[in-house]
Amino acid sequence: MLTDENGGGASAAESARPAQQWSIWIPLATLMFALVALVVIPVLRTRLVEPLHEDLRSVVEPGRGLVTRIHVALAVEGVLLHRIFEARDTTLTARYRDAVADELAAYAEFQPLIAGLGPSAQREFRDLNTLQLAWHAAIDRSLAEAPGTRRVTDPFHSAQYEDLLVAASRLDEALSTGAQRRWAEIAAMNRAQGWVTVLVGMLALVAAFIVGWLARRIRLFATTAESRRAELQQAIEARSRIMRGVSHDLKNPLNAILGHTELLEQGIKGPLTDEQKATLARIRKSVDALLSLINDILDLSRAEGGQLKITPRETRILPVIRETIDEHSASAAAGGHRLDVQLSGDFPPITTDPQRVQQILGNLLSNAIKYTPAGGQIKVRAEIRTRDGATSGQRWAAIEVIDTGPGIPSDQVDRIFDEFSRLKIHEDMPGAGLGLAIARRVSRLLGGDLTVTSVDSRGSAFTLWLPLEIDASGEKTPA
């Protein structure tokens, strides 16, 4: 008992020591800080006030001057554009370009100042810059149109112009507010030299403690996030292994079912009635659908694991497209669809994997046939074109499959390439939602991409993009 009590007392004393040390050091540190603050008040006040004066001289006032310059440039642009579009005076285009150049120069001069203007002004400047980029892009598109085809008035551009003026006014107001705030801070510091300095020091001390606490929390969160990322990667790899294993295990009995079905269909086990033949046909159709799903799952798992085999070789793409269309023409005719084929005759050879191209196009055609109502049109078009957002001059083989089906709602377009994703309007259709996900993965392994444009209730257009050449290193390059 004595030993336990002594031990307990020692432990209590040891645990009390840190608390005692804190109770001594905290007031001592506070006192030392207060004494130092009393000595440095005049110097510190000057150092605190001078940056505010410097901000006013070198940041705020130049910034307001640049905003005024932007206002003037926008006004000039508005007048010139009015005369260009309303009076159709195209001789003013050069003056409009000069006004735009002056405006853009003002933005460029404003950029180095923005870091010192506070979050409100930074936000307003970002909004203004975003609006001016969109507006100038829209105006450039209109100016690029032939004069005889331009609209006389363009409410969209006019609304953007008004938004630009409002955004510039908000930026000017934010700068004015910032200037007033700085003057108010200077006045407050002049009125209360001593206590302001002490308060700032105390706040800095508290901030240091908070920063230290936050740094520890950030390190903890980073460690946790890395651990969870590793766990997620392991889970993805485990899922891929399970998918591959289960898929292979399922294919063996399914192939056996197909084999026995063929024996029965050939009459080896005896003659069959018409009803039995129809039943066997349904069995074969169901097994084929399940095997197709298993193959999709295997392709998906291989793509996730970087094991999907791609065998690029020099390929004449038009025969590949025609062969794929021929394979699906009977299905299109059975569904009452009109198949329209528009293939350019001057395609150069493309280095790609023709089997994978057929896989992608076959999926797109199957979907178009499945989801297009009877009597609809399915168009397959192939041409060489440049791609939005690609390197200037880069050429692509663009293969489009266009249908007149129900289209894709705008709020669901981003989901159609997700694995196991089914649109609400297609939930009554057969399928697992893997085809498009695999098609996009394969297209990107080929160095291209798969994109879609769709209008709800008016059909969809899927485009397979393939680069025209591959350099010696195996990287995709434009022709």
C-alpha positions in Angstrom: 0.0 0.0 0.0 2.8 2.4 0.9 4.6 1.6 -2.3 1.5 2.2 -4.3 0.8 5.5 -2.5 4.3 6.7 -3.0 4.3 5.7 -6.6 0.9 7.4 -7.0 2.2 10.5 -5.3 5.3 10.6 -7.5 3.2 10.2 -10.6 0.9 13.0 -9.4 3.9 15.3 -8.8 5.4 14.5 -12.2 2.1 15.2 -13.9 1.7 18.4 -12.0 5.2 19.7 -13.1 4.2 20.7 -16.6 1.2 22.6 -15.3 3.4 24.4 -12.8 5.9 25.3 -15.5 3.2 26.6 -17.7 1.8 28.7 -14.8 5.2 30.3 -14.4 6.3 30.8 -17.9 3.0 32.2 -19.3 2.8 35.2 -17.0 6.6 35.8 -17.2 6.5 35.7 -21.0 3.5 38.1 -21.0 5.3 40.5 -18.7 8.5 40.5 -20.8 6.4 41.1 -23.9 4.6 44.0 -22.3 7.9 45.6 -21.2 9.5 45.2 -24.6 6.3 46.6 -26.2 6.4 49.7 -24.1 10.0 50.4 -25.3 9.3 49.8 -29.0 5.9 51.6 -29.2 7.1 54.7 -31.1 9.2 52.7 -33.6 6.6 50.0 -34.0 3.9 52.6 -34.6 6.0 54.1 -37.4 6.7 50.8 -39.0 3.0 49.9 -38.9 1.8 53.2 -40.3 4.4 53.5 -43.0 3.3 50.4 -45.0 -0.2 51.7 -45.1 1.0 55.0 -46.5 3.2 53.1 -49.0 0.2 50.9 -50.0 -1.8 54.1 -50.7 1.0 55.6 -52.7 2.2 52.6 -54.7 -0.8 50.3 -54.8 -4.3 51.8 -54.2 -3.9 55.1 -56.1 -2.2 53.5 -59.1 -4.9 50.8 -59.0 -7.7 53.3 -59.1 -5.9 55.1 -62.0 -5.8 51.8 -63.9 -9.5 51.2 -63.2 -10.3 54.6 -64.6 -8.2 53.7 -67.7 -10.2 50.5 -68.1 -13.5 52.4 -67.8 -12.4 54.8 -70.6 -11.3 51.9 -72.8 -14.6 50.1 -72.3 -16.5 53.3 -73.1 -14.5 53.7 -76.3 -15.0 50.1 -77.2 -18.7 50.4 -76.7 -19.0 53.4 -78.9 -16.9 51.8 -81.6 -18.7 48.5 -81.5 -22.1 50.4 -81.7 -20.9 52.0 -84.9 -19.5 48.8 -86.3 -22.6 46.7 -85.6 -25.3 49.3 -86.0 -23.8 51.5 -88.8 -21.8 48.6 -90.1 -18.7 50.7 -90.3 -16.0 48.1 -90.5 -13.3 50.8 -90.9 -13.4 51.3 -87.1 -12.3 47.8 -86.4 -8.6 48.8 -86.1 -9.5 51.5 -83.6 -11.5 49.0 -81.6 -8.4 46.7 -81.6 -6.3 49.6 -80.3 -8.8 50.2 -77.5 -8.8 46.6 -76.6 -5.0 46.6 -76.5 -5.0 49.5 -74.2 -7.6 47.8 -71.9 -5.5 44.6 -71.8 -2.4 46.6 -71.1 -4.2 48.1 -68.1 -5.1 44.6 -66.9 -1.5 43.6 -67.2 -0.3 46.6 -65.2 -2.9 45.9 -62.6 -1.8 42.3 -62.1 1.3 43.0 -60.0 -0.7 45.3 -57.7 -3.5 42.9 -57.0 -1.7 41.0 -54.2 -1.6 44.0 -52.0 -5.3 45.1 -52.5 -7.1 42.6 -50.2 -9.5 39.8 -50.9 -12.4 41.9 -51.8 -10.5 43.8 -54.6 -8.9 40.5 -55.7 -12.3 38.9 -56.1 -13.7 41.8 -58.0 -10.6 41.9 -60.3 -11.0 38.2 -61.0 -14.6 38.6 -61.8 -13.9 41.6 -64.1 -11.1 39.7 -65.9 -13.3 36.7 -66.4 -16.1 38.9 -67.9 -13.8 40.8 -70.2 -12.3 37.5 -71.6 -15.8 36.2 -72.3 -17.0 39.4 -73.8 -14.0 40.0 -76.0 -14.2 36.4 -77.2 -17.9 36.9 -78.1 -17.1 40.1 -79.9 -14.2 38.5 -81.8 -16.6 35.8 -83.0 -19.1 38.3 -84.2 -16.4 40.4 -85.9 -15.2 37.3 -87.7 -18.6 36.8 -89.3 -19.2 38.1 -92.7 -20.7 41.7 -92.5 -23.8 40.6 -94.4 -24.5 37.9 -92.0 -24.0 39.8 -88.7 -27.0 40.5 -86.5 -27.6 44.2 -86.2 -28.1 44.0 -82.5 -26.9 41.3 -80.1 -28.6 41.4 -76.7 -26.1 38.8 -75.3 -23.1 41.0 -76.1 -25.0 44.0 -74.7 -25.8 42.3 -71.5 -22.1 41.2 -71.1 -21.0 44.8 -71.8 -23.3 46.0 -69.0 -21.9 43.3 -66.7 -18.4 44.5 -67.5 -19.2 48.1 -66.6 -20.8 47.0 -63.3 -17.8 44.8 -62.5 -15.4 47.7 -63.2 -17.5 49.9 -60.9 -17.4 47.3 -58.2 -13.6 47.0 -58.5 -13.3 50.8 -58.2 -15.6 50.7 -55.1 -13.5 48.0 -53.6 -10.4 50.0 -54.1 -12.1 53.1 -52.6 -13.2 51.1 -49.6 -9.6 49.7 -49.2 -8.2 53.3 -49.3 -10.8 54.5 -46.7 -10.0 51.5 -44.5 -6.3 52.2 -44.7 -6.8 55.9 -43.7 -9.1 54.8 -40.9 -6.4 52.4 -39.7 -3.8 55.2 -39.8 -6.1 57.5 -37.8 -6.8 54.8 -35.2 -3.1 54.1 -34.8 -2.3 57.8 -34.4 -5.0 58.1 -31.7 -4.0 55.1 -29.7 -0.3 54.5 -30.1 0.5 52.5 -27.0 -2.5 50.1 -26.7 -2.7 49.4 -30.4 1.0 48.2 -30.5 0.4 46.0 -27.5 -2.8 44.6 -28.9 -1.1 43.8 -32.2 1.7 42.1 -30.5 -0.7 40.0 -28.4 -2.7 39.1 -31.5 0.5 38.1 -33.2 1.4 35.9 -30.3 -2.0 34.3 -30.4 -1.7 33.8 -34.1 1.6 32.1 -33.7 0.0 29.6 -31.3 -2.9 29.1 -33.7 -0.5 28.6 -36.6 1.5 26.0 -34.7 -1.8 24.2 -33.8 -2.9 24.3 -37.4 0.4 23.0 -38.6 0.1 20.0 -36.4 -3.4 19.4 -37.6 -2.4 19.7 -41.2 0.4 17.2 -40.7 -2.1 14.9 -39.1 -4.6 15.3 -41.9 -1.9 14.8 -44.5 -0.8 11.6 -42.9 -4.4 10.4 -42.6 -5.1 11.3 -46.2 -2.0 9.5 -47.5 -3.0 6.4 -45.5 -6.5 6.5 -46.9 -5.2 7.0 -50.4 -3.0 3.9 -50.0 -6.0 2.0 -48.7 -8.2 3.2 -51.6 -5.5 2.1 -54.1 -5.3 -1.3 -52.4 -9.1 -1.6 -52.6 -9.1 -0.7 -56.3 -6.4 -3.2 -57.0 -8.3 -5.9 -54.9 -11.5 -5.1 -56.8 -9.8 -5.5 -60.1 -8.3 -8.8 -59.0 -11.6 -10.0 -57.8 -13.4 -8.9 -61.0 -10.8 -10.7 -63.2 -10.9 -13.8 -61.1 -14.7 -14.0 -60.9 -15.1 -13.2 -64.6 -12.8 -16.0 -65.6 -14.5 -18.4 -63.2 -17.9 -17.5 -64.7 -16.8 -17.9 -68.3 -15.9 -21.6 -68.0 -19.5 -22.8 -67.0 -21.0 -20.4 -69.5 -18.9 -21.8 -72.3 -20.0 -25.3 -71.2 -23.7 -24.1 -71.3 -23.1 -22.9 -74.8 -21.5 -26.2 -75.8 -24.4 -28.2 -74.6 -26.8 -25.8 -76.2 -25.1 -26.3 -79.5 -25.3 -30.1 -79.1 -29.0 -29.9 -78.5 -29.5 -27.5 -81.4 -27.7 -29.9 -83.7 -30.1 -32.7 -82.7 -27.3 -34.9 -81.3 -29.5 -35.6 -78.3 -32.6 -36.2 -80.4 -35.0 -34.2 -82.4 -36.4 -30.9 -80.9 -39.8 -29.3 -81.1 -40.2 -25.7 -82.3 -40.9 -24.6 -78.7 -37.7 -26.3 -77.5 -35.6 -24.7 -80.3 -37.1 -21.3 -79.3 -36.1 -22.0 -75.7 -32.6 -22.9 -76.7 -32.4 -19.7 -78.7 -33.4 -17.7 -75.7 -30.8 -19.5 -73.6 -28.1 -18.8 -76.2 -29.1 -15.1 -76.3 -28.9 -14.8 -72.5 -25.6 -16.6 -72.3 -24.2 -14.4 -75.1 -25.3 -11.3 -73.3 -23.7 -12.5 -70.0 -20.5 -13.4 -71.8 -20.5 -9.9 -73.4 -20.9 -8.4 -69.9 -18.1 -10.5 -68.5 -15.8 -9.5 -71.4 -16.7 -5.8 -70.6 -15.8 -6.3 -66.9 -12.5 -8.0 -67.9 -11.7 -5.1 -70.3 -12.5 -2.6 -67.5 -10.4 -4.4 -65.0 -7.5 -4.6 -67.4 -7.8 -0.9 -68.3 -7.8 0.0 -64.6 -4.7 -2.1 -64.1 -2.9 -0.8 -67.2 -3.0 -4.3 -68.7 -5.4 -3.7 -71.6 -3.5 -4.9 -74.8 -3.2 -2.3 -77.5 -1.5 -3.4 -80.8 -1.0 -0.3 -83.0 -0.2 -0.8 -86.7 -0.6 1.2 -89.8 -4.3 1.0 -90.6 -6.5 2.3 -93.4 -9.4 3.5 -91.2 -12.2 3.7 -93.8 -12.3 -0.1 -94.4 -12.4 -0.6 -90.6 -15.3 1.8 -90.3 -17.2 0.2 -93.3 -16.7 -3.3 -91.8 -18.1 -2.2 -88.5 -21.1 -0.6 -90.2 -21.7 -3.7 -92.2 -21.8 -5.8 -89.0 -24.5 -3.6 -87.6 -26.5 -2.8 -90.7 -28.8 -5.8 -90.2 -29.6 -4.7 -86.7 -30.3 -1.2 -87.9 -32.6 -2.4 -90.6 -34.4 -4.7 -88.1 -35.0 -1.7 -85.9 -36.5 0.3 -88.7 -33.6 2.8 -88.8 -32.1 4.6 -91.8 -28.3 4.3 -91.8 -26.6 7.3 -93.5 -22.8 6.9 -94.1 -20.6 9.9 -95.0 -16.9 8.9 -95.3 -14.2 11.1 -96.7 -12.2 9.5 -99.5 -8.8 11.0 -98.7 -7.9 9.5 -95.3 -4.2 8.8 -94.9 -3.1 5.6 -93.1 -3.4 5.9 -89.3 -1.2 4.1 -86.8 -3.8 2.6 -84.4 -5.3 -0.7 -83.2 -8.1 -1.5 -85.7 -9.7 -4.1 -83.4 -10.0 -1.5 -80.6 -11.4 1.0 -83.1 -14.0 -1.6 -84.1 -14.8 -2.2 -80.5 -15.4 1.5 -79.8 -17.5 2.1 -83.0 -19.4 -1.1 -82.5 -20.4 0.0 -79.0 -21.5 3.4 -80.3 -23.5 1.9 -83.2 -25.1 -0.6 -80.8 -26.2 2.2 -78.5 -27.5 4.3 -81.3 -29.6 1.3 -82.6 -30.8 0.4 -79.2 -31.9 3.9 -78.1 -33.2 5.4 -81.4 -36.9 4.9 -81.9 -38.1 3.0 -85.0 -38.0 5.2 -88.1 -35.1 7.2 -86.8 -31.8 8.1 -88.6 -28.3 7.0 -87.6 -25.5 8.8 -89.4 -21.8 7.7 -89.4 -19.4 10.4 -90.6 -15.6 10.4 -90.8 -13.4 13.4 -91.7 -10.1 15.0 -90.8 -10.4 18.1 -88.7 -8.8 20.1 -86.0 -10.0 19.8 -82.4 -11.1 22.5 -80.0 -8.4 23.1 -77.4 -5.8 21.1 -79.3 -2.4 22.3 -80.4 -2.7 24.8 -83.3 -2.5 22.9 -86.6 -2.9 19.5 -85.1 -5.1 17.2 -87.2 -7.3 14.4 -86.0 -9.4 11.7 -87.6 -12.9 12.5 -86.3 -15.4 9.6 -86.5 -18.9 10.6 -85.5 -22.0 8.4 -84.8 -25.1 10.7 -84.7 -28.6 9.5 -83.8 -32.0 10.9 -83.5 -32.8 9.2 -80.2 -34.1 10.8 -77.0 -30.8 12.6 -76.3 -29.1 13.1 -73.0 -30.4 15.5 -70.3 -27.8 18.3 -69.8 -27.5 17.4 -66.1 -26.6 13.8 -66.9 -24.1 14.3 -69.7 -21.1 14.1 -67.3 -22.3 10.8 -66.0 -22.6 8.7 -69.1 -18.9 7.8 -69.1 -18.9 6.6 -65.5 -18.7 2.9 -64.8 -22.1 1.2 -64.2 -23.9 4.5 -64.9 -27.4 4.3 -66.3 -29.5 7.3 -67.3 -33.0 7.4 -65.8 -34.6 7.5 -69.2 -32.7 4.2 -70.1 -33.3 2.2 -67.0 -35.8 0.0 -68.7 -33.2 -0.9 -71.4 -30.9 -3.9 -71.1 -27.2 -3.1 -70.3 -24.8 -2.7 -67.3 -23.6 0.8 -68.1 -20.0 -0.3 -68.9 -19.8 0.2 -72.7 -19.1 3.9 -72.8 -16.8 3.8 -69.9 -14.7 1.2 -71.6 -14.9 3.0 -75.0 -13.5 6.2 -73.5 -10.7 4.4 -71.7 -9.7 2.5 -74.9 -9.9 5.7 -77.0 -7.5 7.4 -74.6 -5.2 4.4 -74.7 -5.1 4.9 -78.5 -4.0 8.5 -77.9 -7.3 10.0 -78.7 -10.6 10.6 -76.9 -14.3 10.0 -77.0 -16.6 13.0 -76.6 -20.4 13.7 -76.8 -22.7 16.5 -77.7 -26.4 16.1 -77.1 -29.6 18.0 -77.1 -32.4 16.6 -74.8 -35.1 15.0 -77.0 -33.2 15.7 -80.2 -30.5 13.1 -80.3 -26.8 12.7 -79.6 -23.5 12.8 -81.5 -20.5 10.8 -80.2 -17.1 11.6 -81.7 -14.1 9.3 -81.6 -10.9 11.3 -82.0 -7.8 9.5 -83.3 -4.4 11.2 -83.9 -3.1 10.8 -87.4 0.5 9.8 -86.6 2.7 8.3 -83.9 6.3 9.4 -83.7 9.3 7.1 -83.2 9.0 7.2 -79.4 5.5 5.9 -79.5 3.9 9.2 -78.5 0.9 10.5 -80.4 1.6 13.5 -82.6 -0.3 15.4 -85.3 0.3 14.7 -88.9 
